[in-house]
Amino acid sequence: MKKRWIVLFLALGSIIFLTLLIVIAIPFSNFLPGFIERETFMKDFDLELKGRIIEIKADKSLSIACLKVEESNYKEFRMENDRFFIRVKDSLAVLIYNTMPGNSPRYYMYENGTELLINYKNNWQVLVIENGDTVDISPIWNYPTRDYLNNSCIPN
């Protein structure tokens, strides 16, 4: 009987300890490199762009979309690091996006001709527009870019 109480006490103690550890660790997550990098990215990213996808190249879980720019607050824009990439040059833009299923069923199903509104009014979102209506909203995410730049419609 004593062994059962000891095992029960140790199990409850372990659960309480892990819960406290998680609760204490949450405030410190703001100092993790990924969080700091995301905050810096959001602060520095001020591109607003409206464009239509003219070409998509898929590579495993990420795709490269080439957009024909209709409106942009930059004639030339380049933001790239090891986690995010977008480039605008003249009337073309390149965006790397995730093709794995997310919360939105349409998020990874962009097609040629899809109209995108990127970072409209600095909301850090990608809006999919059809017939003037917003049909999908997804956040702008950071992904490892690897060598996608070489395969884009705006090469180095």
Secondary structure as GFF3:
##gff-version 3
##sequence-region A 1 156
A	DSSP	alpha_helix	2	25	.	.	.	ID=ss1
A	DSSP	three_ten_helix	26	31	.	.	.	ID=ss2
A	DSSP	alpha_helix	33	44	.	.	.	ID=ss3
A	DSSP	beta_strand	49	59	.	.	.	ID=ss4
A	DSSP	beta_strand	62	72	.	.	.	ID=ss5
A	DSSP	beta_strand	76	80	.	.	.	ID=ss6
A	DSSP	beta_strand	85	89	.	.	.	ID=ss7
A	DSSP	beta_strand	92	98	.	.	.	ID=ss8
A	DSSP	beta_strand	115	118	.	.	.	ID=ss9
A	DSSP	three_ten_helix	120	122	.	.	.	ID=ss10
A	DSSP	beta_strand	125	130	.	.	.	ID=ss11
A	DSSP	beta_strand	133	139	.	.	.	ID=ss12
A	DSSP	three_ten_helix	148	151	.	.	.	ID=ss13
###
